[in-house]
């Protein structure tokens, strides 16, 4: 994405705050005017030394004070106005990023490290905020002052000023070179920062596994590599930034030397008087100072542009496809797979191959198979986390692609092995999402049905107890029961259970299994089974092998058939006694 394109897109976010941006620009104009007036004031001051004038001596100090006041007010207005505008723009971009993250399809999250995504919302947005406030203020203000000073220099002596054009093309090429290099390095820093965030996220989240399995040395080395890669990239940025300013200033010094040489030559034959020369030098020094400031912020500008490029790259990703027009309400729960195949991006084998399966409303179907057989893939198609590569899936006779995502997902509740609780209260985790605001008595009934009411009431704050990040303040069994209560409260016609009782002790499992059986009655339930003892009473068991249906039937039928299910059953019960 080119610089002009990025500027245009960023200006689109500035447009709602045009009035604060406009006031900030007026403040910058005031600062530039103050700098120009200071160069002009040198002429009467020097003239007053050459030929004193009492009247001029009275008003000159007042004008100097007024000019400094103008610059001070302009500086405050410009800095505050740009900071306000910049922070509002970054806030809007962060909100857009969050909206985008909520709209992106599941494959994006499966293929992208969480640390990389977090880095875009935090680090990249911070880089853009820095560039959008102080850096842009300096850039615009310096550019205005340079333009005003250059105009004054042309007015005073255009012949001298034209000498700068000897060096200007070289300065332009130099700035362009350093800008491109700094942008490339800034992109690399963003990538390295995302990698570092990802490593730290895994290290912190998996600290128990790290310690139990003695992974400290490995993680230390991995984090060290990530930190060193970031250090190298930032060192390159510092080197390029440090070289940019002196090279630019050195070229400017050549132009100054030429101007002073020509000015001294003109002064010898009376073509340039002392007041004009002094004003010329003051304006030239002001121009050089602003040029120095401008070259010094080039690295920050390129960091901001690279951050904007990264942010817009995420914002430009396609949302989860939601082209359905039918709003499904009160579904019966009939599911029908018609010759469905699924291949995940970047793989060379179908996760599902030509699967046809009909599930009646209220039927409980257990999916059995080895790891990678396609159980989770089959279930992921129901809420449209993934789209089939071929074939179609129907709910109550509706092709799910014709249904709106929101209405489809309202018909589905899910409880998985990997329980996710949010850093909120128990009540908020049960009455989550579209159930927020559910009556407290309904929440309590759901908790009671999930056999969670007893332990919740034993907590000091009861349902208002914070569970901590990912429910860390609760035991595994308690987290599982809160998740089951959430599914019970939703009361959806289609229920997906991924071995939902696996984290419970024997006594809790007995009670929760009874609660789940009551919940499953009259609802279409799909159980991803890992322990065969938990699905013996399912209406039907479907055995998957390498993405295909190997066999299906009741527990008794499949055991009598002595096929893949019977072999799995014998192996599991021989090894674990059914556990």
C-alpha positions in Angstrom: 0.0 0.0 0.0 1.5 3.3 -1.1 2.1 6.3 1.1 -0.6 8.5 -0.7 -3.1 5.7 -0.4 -2.5 5.4 3.4 -2.7 9.2 3.8 -6.1 9.3 2.0 -7.5 6.5 4.1 -6.3 8.1 7.3 -7.8 11.4 6.2 -11.1 9.6 5.9 -11.0 8.9 9.6 -9.9 12.5 10.3 -13.0 13.9 8.4 -15.5 13.6 11.4 -13.1 15.7 13.4 -12.4 18.3 10.7 -13.1 21.2 13.1 -10.5 20.3 15.7 -8.1 19.4 12.9 -8.8 22.8 11.3 -8.2 24.6 14.5 -4.9 22.7 15.0 -3.8 23.7 11.5 -4.7 27.4 12.3 -2.5 27.1 15.4 0.4 25.8 13.2 -0.2 28.7 10.8 0.1 31.0 13.8 3.5 29.4 14.8 4.8 29.7 11.2 3.6 33.3 11.0 5.4 34.0 14.3 8.6 32.5 13.0 8.3 34.7 9.9 7.6 37.8 11.9 10.7 37.1 14.0 12.8 37.1 10.9 11.1 40.4 9.7 11.6 42.1 13.1 15.4 41.7 12.8 15.3 44.4 10.1 13.9 47.3 12.2 16.0 46.1 15.2 19.3 46.3 13.2 18.2 49.5 11.6 17.5 51.0 15.1 21.1 50.1 16.1 22.4 51.8 12.9 20.2 54.9 13.3 18.4 55.1 16.7 14.7 56.1 16.6 13.0 56.7 20.0 9.5 55.9 18.6 10.7 52.6 17.1 12.4 51.8 20.4 9.1 52.0 22.2 7.0 49.7 19.9 9.6 47.1 19.0 9.7 45.3 22.4 5.9 45.2 22.5 5.8 43.6 19.1 8.4 41.0 20.1 6.3 40.1 23.1 3.2 39.9 21.0 4.9 37.6 18.4 6.1 35.3 21.2 2.6 35.2 22.6 1.2 34.4 19.2 3.7 31.5 18.8 2.9 30.2 22.3 -0.9 30.2 21.8 -0.5 28.7 18.3 1.8 26.0 19.7 -0.7 25.0 22.4 -3.7 25.0 20.1 -1.9 23.0 17.4 -0.5 20.4 19.8 -3.7 19.9 21.7 -5.9 19.9 18.6 -3.7 17.3 16.8 -3.4 15.2 19.9 -7.2 15.2 20.3 -7.8 14.4 16.7 -5.1 11.7 16.6 -6.4 10.0 19.7 -9.9 10.0 18.4 -8.8 8.6 15.1 -6.9 5.8 16.8 -9.9 5.1 19.1 -12.1 4.8 16.0 -9.5 2.5 14.4 -9.4 0.3 17.5 -13.1 0.1 17.5 -13.1 -0.9 13.9 -10.4 -3.5 14.6 -12.5 -5.0 17.4 -15.6 -5.1 15.1 -13.5 -6.7 12.4 -12.1 -9.3 14.9 -15.7 -10.2 15.8 -16.6 -10.5 12.1 -13.6 -12.5 10.8 -14.2 -16.2 9.9 -12.9 -19.0 12.1 -10.2 -20.1 9.7 -8.5 -16.7 10.3 -8.1 -17.5 14.0 -7.0 -21.1 13.2 -4.2 -19.8 10.9 -3.1 -16.7 12.8 -1.3 -16.6 16.1 -3.2 -14.7 18.8 -0.1 -12.7 19.7 0.1 -11.3 16.2 -3.5 -10.2 16.2 -3.1 -8.6 19.7 0.0 -6.8 18.5 -2.1 -5.1 15.7 -4.6 -3.7 18.2 -2.1 -2.7 20.8 1.4 -2.0 19.4 0.4 -1.0 15.9 -2.3 1.3 17.1 0.1 2.8 19.6 2.6 3.5 16.9 -0.1 5.2 14.8 -1.2 7.2 17.8 2.3 8.5 18.3 2.6 9.5 14.6 -0.9 11.0 14.5 -0.3 13.4 17.4 3.2 14.8 18.1 4.9 13.6 14.9 2.3 15.0 12.5 2.2 18.2 14.5 5.9 18.6 14.1 5.7 17.6 10.4 2.9 20.1 9.4 4.2 22.9 11.6 7.8 22.5 10.3 6.5 22.3 6.7 4.5 25.5 7.1 7.5 27.3 8.7 9.8 26.1 5.9 7.4 27.3 3.3 7.0 30.7 5.0 10.8 31.1 5.5 11.5 30.1 1.9 9.0 32.7 0.7 10.6 35.3 2.9 14.1 34.4 1.6 12.8 34.7 -2.0 11.3 38.1 -1.2 14.6 39.3 0.4 16.9 38.0 -2.3 15.7 35.6 -4.9 19.1 35.2 -6.5 20.7 33.9 -3.2 17.7 31.6 -2.5 17.8 30.0 -6.0 21.2 28.5 -5.0 19.4 26.1 -2.7 17.9 24.4 -5.8 21.4 23.1 -6.5 21.1 20.8 -3.5 17.3 20.3 -3.2 17.1 17.3 -5.7 19.9 15.5 -3.8 18.1 16.1 -0.5 14.8 14.8 -2.0 16.4 11.6 -3.2 18.1 11.1 0.2 14.9 11.6 2.1 13.1 9.2 -0.2 15.8 6.5 0.3 15.7 6.7 4.1 11.9 6.8 4.1 11.6 3.6 2.2 14.2 1.9 4.3 12.6 3.0 7.5 9.2 1.8 6.4 10.6 -1.7 5.6 12.3 -1.9 9.0 9.1 -0.7 10.7 7.2 -3.5 9.0 9.8 -6.0 10.3 9.6 -4.6 13.8 5.8 -5.1 13.7 6.3 -8.7 12.7 8.9 -9.3 15.3 6.8 -7.7 18.0 3.9 -9.9 17.1 6.2 -13.0 17.3 7.5 -11.8 20.7 3.9 -11.3 22.0 2.9 -14.8 20.7 5.9 -16.5 22.5 5.1 -14.6 25.8 1.5 -15.5 25.5 2.3 -19.2 25.3 4.9 -19.0 28.0 2.6 -17.3 30.4 -0.5 -19.4 29.5 1.4 -22.7 29.6 3.5 -22.0 32.7 2.3 -25.1 34.5 3.2 -27.4 31.6 6.6 -25.6 31.2 7.5 -26.3 34.8 6.1 -29.8 35.0 8.0 -30.9 31.9 11.1 -28.9 32.5 10.7 -26.6 29.5 12.3 -23.6 31.1 15.5 -23.8 29.0 13.6 -24.3 25.8 11.2 -21.4 26.5 14.1 -19.2 27.6 15.9 -19.9 24.3 12.8 -19.4 22.3 11.9 -16.1 24.0 15.6 -15.1 23.7 15.5 -15.7 19.9 12.3 -13.6 19.6 13.7 -10.8 21.8 17.0 -10.8 19.9 15.2 -10.6 16.5 13.3 -7.6 17.8 16.5 -6.1 19.1 18.2 -6.5 15.7 15.3 -4.9 13.9 15.1 -2.0 16.3 18.9 -1.5 16.1 18.6 -1.2 12.3 15.9 1.3 12.7 18.0 3.4 15.1 21.0 3.2 12.7 18.9 4.4 9.7 17.2 7.1 11.8 20.5 8.3 13.1 22.0 8.5 9.6 19.0 10.2 8.1 19.2 13.5 10.0 23.0 14.3 9.7 23.0 13.4 6.0 20.1 15.7 5.3 21.6 18.4 7.4 25.0 18.0 5.8 23.5 18.6 2.4 21.6 21.6 3.7 24.9 22.9 5.1 26.3 22.8 1.6 23.5 25.0 0.4 24.0 27.4 3.3 27.7 27.7 2.5 26.9 28.6 -1.1 24.4 31.2 0.1 26.7 32.8 2.6 29.5 32.9 0.0 27.2 34.6 -2.5 25.8 37.0 0.2 29.3 38.2 1.2 30.1 38.7 -2.5 26.9 40.9 -2.9 27.6 42.8 0.3 31.0 44.0 -1.1 29.4 46.0 -3.9 26.5 47.3 -1.8 23.8 45.1 -3.3 23.0 43.6 0.1 22.8 45.8 3.3 23.3 44.6 6.9 19.6 44.6 8.1 18.5 42.5 5.0 21.4 40.1 5.4 20.8 39.7 9.1 17.1 39.0 8.5 18.1 36.6 5.7 20.4 34.7 8.0 17.7 34.5 10.8 15.2 33.1 8.3 17.7 30.7 6.9 18.6 29.4 10.4 14.9 29.0 11.2 14.4 27.1 8.0 17.4 24.8 8.8 16.1 24.1 12.4 12.7 23.1 11.0 14.4 21.0 8.3 16.3 19.3 11.1 13.1 18.6 13.0 11.5 17.3 9.9 14.3 14.9 9.1 14.4 13.8 12.7 10.8 12.6 12.7 11.0 10.6 9.5 11.5 7.4 11.4 8.4 8.0 13.5 6.3 8.9 10.4 7.4 5.7 8.7 6.6 3.7 11.8 3.2 5.3 11.8 2.6 4.5 8.1 3.8 0.9 8.5 1.4 0.6 11.5 -1.4 2.1 9.4 -0.6 -0.4 6.6 -0.7 -3.3 9.0 -4.0 -2.1 10.5 -5.7 -1.5 7.2 -4.4 -4.9 6.0 -6.5 -6.5 8.8 -9.5 -4.2 8.2 -9.5 -5.1 4.5 -9.9 -8.9 5.2 -13.2 -10.3 4.2 -15.8 -10.8 6.9 -17.3 -14.1 7.7 -19.8 -14.8 4.8 -23.3 -14.0 5.9 -25.4 -13.8 2.8 -28.4 -15.7 4.1 -31.8 -13.9 4.1 -33.9 -16.4 6.0 -34.2 -15.8 9.8 -34.7 -19.2 11.4 -36.8 -19.2 14.5 -38.0 -22.1 16.7 -36.1 -24.8 14.8 -37.1 -28.4 15.3 -33.5 -29.5 15.0 -33.5 -31.7 11.9 -30.0 -31.9 10.4 -29.1 -33.4 7.0 -25.7 -33.6 5.4 -25.7 -34.3 1.6 -22.4 -35.5 0.2 -20.4 -33.0 2.3 -16.7 -32.7 1.9 -14.3 -30.4 3.7 -10.7 -29.6 3.1 -8.9 -27.1 5.4 -6.8 -24.4 3.7 -3.2 -25.4 3.2 -3.9 -29.2 3.5 -3.8 -31.9 0.8 -6.3 -34.3 2.3 -10.1 -34.0 2.9 -11.1 -33.8 6.6 -14.5 -35.0 5.4 -15.1 -36.9 2.2 -18.6 -37.3 0.7 -20.4 -37.6 4.0 -24.2 -38.0 3.9 -26.0 -38.2 7.2 -29.6 -37.4 8.4 -30.4 -36.6 12.0 -34.0 -36.5 13.1 -35.3 -33.8 15.5 -34.7 -34.8 19.1 -32.3 -37.6 18.1 -29.1 -38.1 20.1 -26.2 -39.0 17.8 -22.7 -39.8 19.1 -19.7 -39.4 16.9 -16.9 -41.9 17.4 -13.5 -42.3 15.8 -9.8 -41.9 16.2 -8.2 -38.5 16.4 -8.3 -36.8 13.0 -11.2 -39.0 11.8 -13.5 -35.9 11.2 -15.7 -35.7 14.4 -14.9 -32.1 15.1 -15.0 -31.1 11.5 -18.5 -32.6 11.1 -19.7 -30.5 14.1 -17.9 -27.3 13.0 -20.1 -27.2 9.9 -23.3 -26.8 11.8 -22.7 -23.3 13.2 -20.8 -22.5 9.9 -17.4 -22.1 11.5 -16.3 -23.6 8.3 -17.9 -23.9 4.9 -18.1 -27.2 3.1 -15.7 -27.6 0.1 -18.6 -29.4 -1.6 -22.0 -30.7 -0.7 -24.8 -29.1 1.4 -26.0 -29.1 5.0 -29.6 -28.5 5.9 -31.3 -27.4 9.1 -35.1 -28.1 9.1 -35.0 -28.3 5.4 -33.2 -25.0 4.9 -29.7 -24.9 3.3 -27.7 -23.3 6.0 -26.2 -20.8 3.5 -29.6 -19.3 3.1 -30.0 -18.7 6.8 -28.7 -15.6 8.6 -25.7 -16.5 10.9 -27.3 -14.9 13.9 -30.6 -16.9 13.6 -28.7 -20.1 12.8 -26.5 -19.8 15.9 -29.4 -19.0 18.1 -30.6 -22.5 17.6 -27.3 -24.1 18.8 -25.8 -24.5 22.3 -22.3 -26.0 22.8 -20.3 -27.4 25.7 -16.8 -28.5 24.9 -13.9 -30.1 26.8 -11.9 -26.9 26.6 -14.1 -24.7 28.7 -13.8 -21.0 28.1 -15.0 -18.7 30.9 -14.5 -14.9 30.7 -13.0 -12.7 33.3 -16.3 -11.8 34.8 -18.8 -13.1 37.5 -20.3 -16.6 37.5 -23.7 -15.1 36.7 -22.3 -13.1 33.7 -20.7 -16.3 32.4 -23.9 -18.3 32.6 -26.1 -15.5 31.2 -23.6 -14.7 28.4 -24.1 -13.0 25.0 -27.8 -12.9 23.9 -28.8 -14.2 27.3 -27.4 -11.2 29.1 -30.0 -9.7 31.3 -31.8 -13.0 32.0 -33.7 -13.1 35.3 -31.6 -14.2 38.2 -34.0 -17.0 39.1 -33.6 -18.4 35.5 -29.8 -18.3 36.0 -30.1 -20.1 39.3 -32.4 -22.8 37.8 -29.8 -23.4 35.1 -27.0 -23.7 37.7 -29.2 -26.1 39.7 -29.8 -28.3 36.7 -26.1 -28.4 36.0 -25.4 -29.3 39.7 -23.5 -26.1 40.2 -25.8 -24.3 42.6 -24.4 -25.9 45.7 -20.7 -24.8 45.1 -21.8 -21.4 43.8 -23.8 -20.7 47.0 -20.8 -21.8 49.1 -18.7 -19.0 47.6 -18.5 -15.7 49.6 -20.0 -13.7 46.7 -22.2 -16.4 45.3 -23.2 -15.8 41.7 -21.3 -12.4 41.8 -18.0 -14.2 42.3 -15.4 -13.2 39.7 -14.0 -16.3 38.1 -10.6 -14.8 37.0 -8.9 -15.1 33.6 -10.2 -18.2 31.8 -12.0 -19.2 35.1 -8.7 -19.8 36.9 -10.3 -19.3 40.4 -12.6 -22.3 39.8 -11.7 -25.9 39.7 -11.9 -27.8 36.4 -15.2 -29.5 37.4 -16.7 -26.2 38.5 -15.8 -24.5 35.3 -17.4 -27.4 33.4 -20.6 -27.1 35.3 -20.8 -23.4 34.7 -20.4 -24.0 31.0 -23.2 -26.6 31.1 -25.4 -24.2 33.0 -24.8 -21.7 30.2 -26.0 -24.3 27.6 -29.0 -25.2 29.8 -30.0 -21.5 30.1 -29.8 -21.0 26.3 -32.3 -23.8 25.8 -31.5 -24.3 22.2 -33.0 -27.0 20.0 -29.6 -28.2 18.8 -27.0 -29.3 21.4 -23.4 -30.0 20.8 -21.5 -31.8 23.5 -17.8 -32.5 23.3 -17.4 -35.0 26.1 -19.0 -32.4 28.4 -18.6 -34.5 31.6 -15.0 -35.4 31.2 -13.7 -32.9 33.7 -16.0 -34.0 36.5 -15.4 -36.4 39.4 -17.5 -39.6 39.6 -20.2 -38.2 41.9 -20.5 -34.9 40.0 -20.5 -36.8 36.7 -23.4 -38.9 37.8 -25.6 -35.9 38.7 -24.6 -33.8 35.6 -25.1 -36.8 33.3 -28.6 -37.0 34.6 -29.1 -33.3 34.1 -27.8 -33.5 30.6 -30.0 -36.5 29.8 -33.0 -34.4 30.9 -31.7 -31.4 28.8 -31.1 -33.7 25.8 -34.7 -35.0 25.8 -36.6 -33.6 22.9 -33.5 -31.9 21.5 -31.2 -32.8 18.7 -27.9 -33.7 20.4 -24.6 -34.4 18.8 -22.0 -35.9 21.2 -18.3 -36.0 20.3 -17.4 -39.1 22.2 -14.0 -39.9 23.7 -15.1 -42.4 26.3 -17.5 -45.0 24.8 -19.1 -45.7 28.2 -20.8 -42.2 28.1 -22.6 -42.8 24.8 -23.9 -46.4 25.0 -27.5 -45.1 25.4 -27.3 -42.7 22.4 -30.1 -43.2 19.8 -27.4 -43.7 17.2 -23.6 -44.0 17.1 -21.8 -42.9 13.9 -18.2 -44.2 13.5 -15.9 -42.0 11.4 -12.7 -43.1 9.8 -10.5 -40.7 7.8 -13.3 -38.3 7.1 -15.8 -41.0 6.0 -18.7 -42.8 7.8 -17.4 -46.3 8.5 -20.6 -47.6 10.1 -23.6 -46.4 12.2 -26.2 -47.9 14.5 -27.1 -48.4 18.1 -24.5 -49.6 20.6 -25.9 -53.1 20.7 -26.1 -53.3 16.9 -22.5 -52.1 16.4 -21.1 -54.4 19.0 -22.9 -57.4 17.5 -21.6 -56.3 14.0 -18.0 -56.7 15.3 -16.8 -53.9 13.1 -14.6 -50.8 13.9 -16.8 -49.7 16.8 -16.7 -53.2 18.4 -12.9 -53.2 18.1 -12.6 -49.7 19.7 -15.0 -50.8 22.4 -12.9 -53.9 23.3 -9.6 -51.9 23.2 -10.9 -49.1 25.4 -12.6 -51.3 28.0 -9.6 -53.7 28.1 -7.2 -50.8 28.7 -9.3 -48.5 30.9 -12.1 -50.6 32.1 -14.5 -48.3 30.3 -13.2 -45.2 32.0 
